[in-house]
Amino acid sequence: MEQGSFSYHLNVPVVIGQVRTANMPIDVVIMRKTAKEGELPIFIECKSAGDFTNTNKRRKEEATKIDQLKKTYGNDIEFILFLCGYFDSGYLGYEAAEGIDWIWEHRIEDFLKAGI
């Protein structure tokens, strides 16, 4: 990707198992304006929850995504959740334990801290 570019709903190829590859849909992919040649973009998953019930059912999805991204592109990938709605400490703790950070939709200015 070019510096300063972005894409919505980008299919990112990932390795599954030892040989097979698949396309993983990522909600938003952003390449920093300051990115150097060969640097990876930031991968952002947008999650919305109207109550606490469904979030705990879905929390493993993000853990699987970051695991497959790391196996394919290395441990230096940046994977951020963009959250709107009801996410309790159990969900957030699970994601944090997987090395996943998040930004709340009511604090969108926090993307500036991520260099975007």
C-alpha positions as CSV (number, residue, x, y, z in Angstrom):
1,M,0.0,0.0,0.0
2,E,1.1,3.6,-0.6
3,Q,1.9,5.9,2.3
4,G,-1.3,7.7,3.5
5,S,-3.7,5.2,1.8
6,F,-6.4,3.1,3.3
7,S,-8.9,0.5,2.3
8,Y,-12.2,-0.8,3.7
9,H,-13.1,-4.6,3.7
10,L,-9.7,-5.6,2.3
11,N,-9.0,-9.3,1.9
12,V,-5.6,-10.0,3.4
13,P,-3.9,-13.4,2.5
14,V,-3.0,-15.4,5.6
15,V,-1.4,-18.8,6.0
16,I,-3.6,-21.5,7.6
17,G,-1.9,-24.6,8.7
18,Q,1.4,-25.3,7.0
19,V,0.6,-24.9,3.3
20,R,-2.9,-23.5,2.8
21,T,-3.7,-19.8,2.4
22,A,-7.0,-18.0,2.7
23,N,-8.2,-14.5,2.4
24,M,-9.0,-12.9,5.7
25,P,-11.4,-9.9,5.5
26,I,-10.2,-6.9,7.5
27,D,-12.6,-4.0,8.1
28,V,-10.1,-1.1,7.7
29,V,-6.5,-1.2,6.7
30,I,-4.4,2.0,6.9
31,M,-0.9,2.7,5.8
32,R,0.6,5.6,7.8
33,K,1.8,8.6,6.0
34,T,5.2,8.1,7.6
35,A,5.5,4.4,6.7
36,K,8.8,3.2,5.3
37,E,9.3,0.8,2.4
38,G,8.1,-2.7,3.3
39,E,6.3,-1.5,6.5
40,L,2.9,-3.2,7.2
41,P,-0.3,-1.2,7.5
42,I,-2.4,-1.1,10.6
43,F,-5.3,-3.6,10.6
44,I,-8.5,-2.4,12.3
45,E,-11.5,-4.5,13.2
46,C,-14.8,-2.6,13.8
47,K,-17.0,-4.2,16.5
48,S,-20.4,-3.1,17.7
49,A,-22.4,-4.7,20.5
50,G,-25.9,-3.8,21.7
51,D,-25.4,-5.8,24.9
52,F,-22.8,-7.8,26.8
53,T,-24.1,-11.3,25.8
54,N,-22.8,-11.5,22.2
55,T,-19.4,-10.0,22.9
56,N,-18.1,-13.0,24.9
57,K,-19.3,-15.4,22.1
58,R,-17.3,-13.4,19.5
59,R,-14.1,-12.6,21.4
60,K,-12.2,-15.7,20.1
61,E,-12.7,-14.4,16.5
62,E,-10.3,-11.5,17.0
63,A,-7.8,-13.8,18.8
64,T,-7.9,-16.1,15.8
65,K,-7.4,-13.2,13.4
66,I,-4.4,-11.8,15.2
67,D,-2.8,-15.3,15.5
68,Q,-3.1,-15.9,11.8
69,L,-1.8,-12.5,10.9
70,K,1.2,-12.9,13.2
71,K,1.9,-16.4,11.8
72,T,1.9,-14.9,8.3
73,Y,3.4,-11.4,8.8
74,G,5.3,-11.7,12.0
75,N,4.8,-10.4,15.6
76,D,5.2,-6.7,14.7
77,I,1.7,-6.4,13.1
78,E,-0.6,-3.8,14.5
79,F,-4.2,-5.0,15.1
80,I,-6.6,-2.6,16.7
81,L,-10.3,-3.1,17.6
82,F,-12.5,-0.1,17.0
83,L,-15.3,-0.6,19.6
84,C,-18.8,0.8,19.8
85,G,-21.3,-0.3,22.4
86,Y,-21.2,-2.7,25.3
87,F,-17.9,-4.5,26.0
88,D,-17.3,-5.6,29.5
89,S,-14.0,-6.2,31.4
90,G,-14.1,-9.9,30.6
91,Y,-14.1,-9.3,26.9
92,L,-11.5,-6.5,27.1
93,G,-9.2,-8.6,29.4
94,Y,-9.4,-11.5,27.0
95,E,-8.4,-9.3,24.0
96,A,-5.6,-7.6,26.0
97,A,-4.2,-11.0,27.0
98,E,-4.0,-11.8,23.2
99,G,-2.0,-8.5,22.7
100,I,-5.0,-6.7,21.1
101,D,-5.5,-3.0,21.8
102,W,-8.7,-1.1,21.2
103,I,-10.1,2.4,20.6
104,W,-13.6,3.4,21.6
105,E,-15.7,5.1,19.0
106,H,-16.5,8.0,21.4
107,R,-12.7,8.6,21.7
108,I,-11.8,8.5,18.0
109,E,-9.1,11.1,18.6
110,D,-7.1,8.2,20.2
111,F,-6.2,7.2,16.6
112,L,-3.8,10.1,16.7
113,K,-1.9,8.3,19.4
114,A,-1.6,5.4,17.0
115,G,0.0,7.8,14.5
116,I,-2.9,7.9,12.2
